[in-house]
């Protein structure tokens, strides 16, 4: 190609073709690179979504109690079952199940106990139902440390269920009595707040219902503190919000304030 002379028409046409070829090749390279970036981005996105879905599915199938020490015989939802022997950790095989989610400082739970405790004991003792108690500490005011009476009472209940199962049911009932006495004392004194029972008060209550002294001495150790936190979290994961929550074979029963209604429901379920 001449360097000092003007390009001929043919030469200009060939130069234009060459330039067009280079532009096409560059465009093709850019398009390939962009397609690769998009494909990699989509793959990474799909992997991230799959990982998220896996995490959600795997966590949804796990109980908050899976990795914590829990009372012997209790279930993955935090229930402490009571069967015909009236001991914690026992069940009545094939019988309807009554699950009671409760907080020992909940006034409505105290009402539930007053109305239904005798019926639940009769149902369990007669093999007509397995009663699963789910103590939680949703009313504990200690910022998740569960060191107020609500959390301390649940830990104590778990300790007795583990080491003195024959005394669990009586101790469970007396924890409500202990709290009610503290509330009444505050009312009588015109106080603006309840002076919560101490761990020593809880221990004295356990001893009064026959819990062996070596078990009483375990209560301050907080052996089931992680379980208290986990069972309270599981309560929320299961979609529950308030106590008492009462289920008969998994279906919520709202008629518990009427004396005898819960027992009738259980017996009707068994028919």
ZIHULIN-V341727 format. One record per pair of residues at least 4 apart in sequence whose ideal C-beta (glycine too) atoms are under 8 Angstrom apart, sorted by the first residue. I is the first residue (numbers start at 1). J is the second residue. Records with the same first field share a line. If there is no record, write none. Layout:
BEGIN
I->J  J
END
This chain:
BEGIN
1->7  11
2->6  7  11
7->11  12  15
8->12
9->13
10->14
11->15
12->16
13->17
14->18
15->19
16->20
17->21
18->22
19->23
20->24
21->25
22->26
23->27
24->28
25->29
26->30
27->31
28->32
29->33
30->34
31->35
32->36
33->37
34->38
35->39
36->40
37->41
38->42
39->43
40->44
41->45
42->46
43->47
44->48
45->49
46->50
47->51
48->52
49->53
50->54
51->55
52->56
53->57
54->58
55->59
56->60
57->61
58->62
62->66
63->76  77  230  234
64->68  230  231  233  234  237
65->70  76  77  78  227  230  231  234
66->76
68->226  227  230
69->223  224  226  227
70->74  78  158  224  227  230  231
71->80  88  89  158  159  161  162  224  227
72->89  161  162  165
73->80  81  88  89  90  161  165
74->78  79  80  81  89  158  161
75->79  81  132
77->99  134  231  234  238
78->134  135  136  227  230  231  234  235
79->99  132  133  134
80->88  89  132  133  134  135  157  158  161  168
81->88  89  90  91  130  131  132  133
82->86  87  88  90  124  130  131  132  133  168  169
83->87  90  91  92  124  127  130
84->90  92  124  125  126  127
85->90  166
86->90  121  124  125  166  169
87->165  166  168  169
88->160  161  162  165  168  169
89->161  165
90->165
91->95  130
92->124  127  128  129  130
95->127  128  129  130  270
96->128  129  130  248  249  266  269  270
97->129  130  131  132  247  248  249  250
98->120  123  129  130  131  132  246  247  248  262  266
99->132  134  245  246  247  250
100->112  120  131  132  133  134  244  245  246
101->134  136  235  240  243  244  245  246
102->106  109  112  113  133  134  135  136  243  244
103->109  135  136  137  138  139  150  243
104->109  135  149  150  153  154  157  175  176  179
105->139  140  148  149  150  153  179
106->110  139  243  244
107->111  183
108->112  242  243  244
109->113  176  243  244
110->114  176  179  180
111->115  257
112->116  244  246  256  257
113->117  173  176
115->256  257  258  259
116->120  256  262  263
117->121  173
118->122
119->123  260  262  263
120->124  129  131  262
121->125  169
122->126  128  263
123->128  129  131  263  266
124->128  129  130  131
128->266  267  270
129->266  270
133->157  172
134->231  235
135->153  154  157  158  172  231
136->154  231  232  235  243
137->146  148  150  151  153  154  228  232
138->150  232  235  242  243
139->150  243
140->145  146  147  148  149  150  151  232
141->148  150
142->146  147  148  151
144->229
145->151
146->150  151  152  154  155  225  228  229  232
147->151  152
148->152  196
149->153  179  182  196  197  202
150->154
151->155  225  228
152->156  199  202
153->157  175  179  202
154->158  224  228  231  232
155->159  219  222  223  224  225  227  228
156->160  171  175  199  202  203  206  219
157->161  168  171  172  175
158->162  223  224  227  228
159->163  215  218  219  221  223  224
160->164  165  167  168  171  206  211  215
161->165  168
162->223  224
163->212  214  215  218
164->168  171  206  210  211  212  215
167->171  206  209  210  211
168->172
169->173
170->174  209  210
171->175  205  206  209  211
172->176
173->177
174->178  205  208  209
175->179  202  205
176->180
177->181  205
178->182  197  201  202  205
179->183  197
180->184
181->185  197
182->186  194  195  196  197
183->187  194
184->188
185->189  191  194  195
186->191  193  194  195
187->191
191->195
197->201  202  205
198->202
199->203  219  220
200->204
201->205
202->206  219
203->207  216  217  219  220
204->208
205->209
206->211  215  216  219
207->211  213  216
211->215  216
212->216
213->217
214->218
215->219
218->223
224->228
225->229
226->230
227->231
228->232
229->233
230->234
231->235
232->236
233->237
234->238
235->240
236->240  241
240->245
244->256
245->252
246->252  253  254  256  262
247->251  252  253
248->253  262  265  266  269
249->269
253->262  265
255->261  262  265
256->261  262
257->261
260->264
261->265
262->266
263->267
264->268
265->269
266->270
267->271
END
